Amino acid sequence: MKGFFVTGTDTDVGKTIISSGLAAVLKEKEIDVGVFKPLLSGITRDDPASDTSLLKELSQTPLSREEITPFAFKEPLAPYVAGKLEGKSVRIDEIINHWERIKEKHEFFIVEGAGGISVPLGEGFFVSDLIKALQLPIVIVARPNLGTFNHIYLTVQYAKSQGLTIAGIVINGINDPPELAEKTNPALIEEFCRVPILGITPKLKEITKENIVKMVEDHIDVTLLIK
């Protein structure tokens, strides 16, 4: 299976914007791309504003929202905690079984996690365990400003310690004009993390399909991910 897993250094760093934009650009390049976000918290999958809906719309996959996101919870918390509040528990084998049912429906898949790489998804397993089970390289999405180096470095080192393959980093949401830390962080990250930066994307003033696609086309090296 070709594809990659999008994780973050934190929550609200723009994983879904980047994932859906990459899906749309790959689709434009006539790549048969599917999307999978197995767990969602804080919003229903059918809400037009949900991550699931945006991924489906931009990828143009025929997969249903239920196929894209089989597990959803009401509260905006880590899936493990949100599930416990509802008396529910998701096992990693349930996610894998669902993945096995959909993974042959596309030649290439973009899988999106929840929050950062160490977020608990269920009893005894984290996002990193799911990545290992799916055997996909990861794209790390990070914020651009002061303090992000620490989050990126820790995420990279943890991923390496788990034997995960890192495709690269996307620094998302840089200001115009950029702050001093935003200007200096990319070189610092490449020097110490020794992981390629796939792109540095601007902060979108308006989140529309057209703006997301143009941002990815203009600022992310998609050819590296295809290879």
N, C-alpha and C positions, 0 to 999 in steps of 0.2 A: 504494500500500500504506500503510495506517494502522498506526501503532505507534511504538515507540521502542527505543533501544539502551541498555541499562544497563551503565555502566562504573563504575570505582571510582578512588579516589585511591591505592589500595594493594590488596594481597591481604588476605583475611580481614576486610573491612569490612562484610560482610553483603549482598553483591550478590544472592546467590541467595535469601536470606530475603525481601528487598524485591521481587525479580522475581517469585517464586512467590506472594507475598502479593498483589501487584498483579494478577497473573493471576487469582487466585481471586476477588478483589473485582470485577474486570471481568466475570468469568463470572457472578457473582451479579446483575450489572446487565444480564444477557442480551446481553452483547457476545461475539461469536464470536471468541475469543482463542486464539492458538497460541503456542508457545514454541520458541525455537531457541537452543541453546548449542553452537555448532559445534565447539569444542575443549574437551577435559576432560583434566586431568592429575592423577595421584596416586591414582586410584580408578577402578574399572570403572563404566561407565554403568549396568550392571544391578544394582549394589549399592543396596539400599534407602536407604542414607545418602548416595548421590551427589547432586550438584546436578541431574543429569538426571532422577533419580527424583522428587525433590521438585518440580521444575518440572512434570513430567508429572502427578503426583498432584494438585497444587493447581489446575492449569489445566484438568484433565479432558480434555485433548486426546486424540483417537484416534491421533495420530502415535505411531509406535513410538519407543523409546529411540534406535534407530539413526538414525531420521529427525531426531530432536531434536539428537542429538550424533553426527555422522558420524565424528569423529576423536577418539580417546582414547589416552592414553599412560600408562605405568605410574608413572613418577617424578613427584613433586609439584614440578615445575619449570615455567618458562615453556614453552609448547608447542613452540617452536622448539628449545629445548635438550633437552627430553624426547624429542622426535621424533628428534633427531640421535643420541641414545644408543641408539635402537632401529633406527637406519639408515633412518629414515623422514623424508620431507619433504612438507609440505603447501603447495601453491601457492594463492594467493588465488583464482585462477580455479576451482579445485576446490570451494572453499567457495561461491563465487557460483553455480556450476552446481547444487550441491545446494540452495541457497536458491531458485533458480528452479523447482526441482521441487516444493517444498513451500509456497511463499508464497501460492499461490492456494487452499490448503486451508483457510485461515481468513481472515476479513475484517480482523483486527487481530493484530499480532504483537509479542511482547516478545522481544527478542534480548539475550542476556547474553554479555558478553565474558569475558576471562580476566585477572584482576589489574587493573592500571591501564591507562590509555589508551595508554601507550607500550610496553606489553609486546610483545616480538617473537613473532609467531605462526608465521612461516615465513621462509625466506630472502628478505630484502629488504622485508618488510612487517610493519607493526605493527597493533595494535588500531585505531588511528586510520585506517589505510588501509582496513580492513574497514568501518568506520563510513561512510566516504566512499563506498565502493562500494555499500553498502546504501541510502544516502541516507535515513537515519533520524535524527530528533533524539535527543539523548542525555539520559539522567538520570544524574547523578553521585552515587554513594553514598560517604559519607565517615564516618570515625569522629568522635566529638564532642569529644574532650579536647584538652589542651594540645599544640600543634604541628600541629593539623589545618588551621589557616588557611593555613599555608605550602603544604601539599599541595593544598588546594582551589584556592588562587589560581594555583598553577603549572598545575594541570590545566585550569582555566578559560581561562587565557591561551593555553595550547598549543592547546586546542580551537578557540578563536577564530582563532588564527593559521592553523589548518588549514581554516578556513571551515565549521566544524561548527556546527550549531544546537543550543543548549543549552536543553532544556525546563525544567530546574531541578535543584536539589540536595536530596538526602535526607540529613540528619544522623542516623546510625543508632547506637543503643546507649547512650543517655544514662543516667547513673547516677541512683539514687534514694537520697538527694537528689543533685542535680547538683553537680558541682564548680564552682568559680568560673569557670574557663575555659569550661566547658560552658554556663554562663549567658550569658557575654559573647560567645562566638564567633558565634552567629547574626547579631547586629546588625553585627558586624565584617565578616562574609562578605558580607552584602547591601550594605554601604556600599562596599566596595572591589571586589567581583566584579561587582556589578550584574547578578546572576542570581537569580531567585526561589528561595526555599527552599520546597520542596513539602511538607516535613514534618520533624518532629524526633521520632524514635521511641525508645521506652525499651529498655533492655537486657532481653531476655527471660530469665526465670529457668528456663523450660522451653520448649524448642522443639517445639511441637506445631502441627498444622494449625490448630486452633481459635485458639491464641494468636497465630499469625502473621496470620491473617485479621483478628482483632479489632484487633491492633496497627495494621495498615494502614488499616482502617476508621476508627479513632479518631484517627490521627495524620498521615495523608497526604491531601492534597487531590487525590483521584483525578480530580475533574471537570476540573482544569486539564490533565491528561494526555489525557483523552478529547477535549478541544477541540483 
